[in-house]
């Protein structure tokens, strides 16, 4: 009693259970684990040291650090975060600071209130993981982390003893399962807004990979190392020939001797092509890349809502694409356009700087002197690149001053940007207007759902030349060096690329490839209906249910209905679960028997067992002794003896019904 009094005394704090503290520390390590590889090294070390220190404090019953120390560490780590990122707000800096403060909260925990706050911080850390990835494995992992945190809360609520593993996980799992229907209802019905859900404005342009508005030797070759999805395509009436899958992106006209650049301003274009045959209809699901350009096959026959078509056939969206976008397209695979390109645009496509790459420029001019016909110049270029040049993923470094001279006359090893840049420069030097087009070529077809997956590894660069009476004509100089790249894709040219590529390449039976295709199908549906569940998808979902015009009022109404239905179902389930267990039939009969005796003034005392009760009744009412003895004997045998079958229970109940003590 004195110990209890001491614990409840004002100003005295009960010590926190060691095993509960270790559970909380383990939960924190689990949820911060995915962040550790992307955090600065000093933050990772700091977090692990603080967690280990807090575990040692609990295990050895040591004092927590003094407040002045905690304040000093808080200021130092905040300043360190600012020095590392140049700010304390934004995705990376904000998450880093939150992890540091969560670790310090663990270190200073003294009361149950501190524990509750630390657990809530853990739940918030669960959400921060989705700022960096929304993949299925991470979602499952974070669900397990939530389960562990709920189990930790259960452990801290069991005062007086530490619960077992099952006593923690079972009720935590039950709570999680009960919350899932409401979670699904909120996900489907909560009104969506424009813009990405899992992003911060300060980081809208960070951490993205993809095409750039400039091109120099080597930058597209770096993209091929990434198997990140750029976009997915579903064709309406079958996929066109693989060699025609040129997904047009930024068009680069300006050239400073080392780098090809996109013009800052371009005139608006139109789709009045002089020839347009073989239309292809398809749907593109474009991943966010924080730029304005959209991708389509040459040449666009339609324009999605919010998109603008420029004179060089670039498609630009009205704002940077910061969330997954789905749009329908029509393109013409056989076409002719640009015969009437104005003189200013042609002059821009002829500009060269003689102070850079003079040998390459001189070679182009020499070809033009020998035969100025653009077709003959094109033939000379094809013969030139088809001889001694090599298509490689790891080209040697080039001279910074004259990179294309070094490539054309010395190394002769390059990737698509080497060939496209050198070819375009040669054409300009020969008096043929030319420009570089970047985008993607080909893709990977998933045989399970016929979806074309275009990855960053499919990034490509090619050229366009202007020919009188023909307009702009696509020329891919890479095809002269590596036809396999254009006909079958980058995987055919270099082998499987990305994580697990060597295993897939060695899998002769194709089991791993089929598993990969199945996983891609699952990922595609996940990206479309979970990660990409935006306003358009929400409208599409409700249109399929017969509600075409959905607004926030309708969504709010159905959300309230869902909350009521789920809440009622949970309440009924709890009432059923908490209902007192049904008594045994023998005990029901015995209680009825005791109630009849009590009405006759012979109530059973709390301390009396069945036999003592029998003796007292036989003494006071001998005329009832025989009936009471029979009923008591049957009850004792059923309750405390070998038991009773259904017929014997019926006989006991019948004797009790017929018993009349008055």
Secondary structure, DSSP 8 states (H G I E B T S, - for coil): -HHHHHHHSTT------HHHHHHHHHHHHHHHHHHHTTS-HHHHHHHHHHHHHHHHHHHHT-----HHHHHHHHHHHHHHHHHHHS-S-SHHHHHHHHHHHHHHHHHT--SHHHHHHHHHHHHHHHHHGGGT---HHHHHHHHHHHHHHHHHHHHHHSTTS---HHHHHHHHHHHHHHHHHHHHHHHHHS---SS-SS--GGGTTSS--S--SEE-TTHHHHHTT---EEEEEEESS----GGG-EEEEEEE-EE-SS-EE--S---B-----SEEEEEEEEEEEE---SSSEE-EESSBS---TTEEEBTTS-EEESS---S-EEEEEEEEEEEE--TT--HHHHHHTT---TTSSHHHHHHHHHHHHH---HHHHHHHHHHHHHHH-EE-SS-----SSSHHHHIIIII-EE-HHHHHHHHHHHHHHTT--EEEEEEEE--EEETTTTEEEEEGGGEEEEEEEEETTTEEEEE-THHHH-HHHHHH-HHHHH---STTHHHHHH-SS-HHHHHHHHHHHHHHHHIIIIIT--HHHHHHHHHHTT--S--HHHHHHHHHHHHHHHHHHHHHHHHHHHS-----HHHHHHHHHHHHHHHTT----TT--HHHHHHHHHHH-GGGHHHHHHHHHHHHHHHTSS---HHHHHHHHHHHHH----
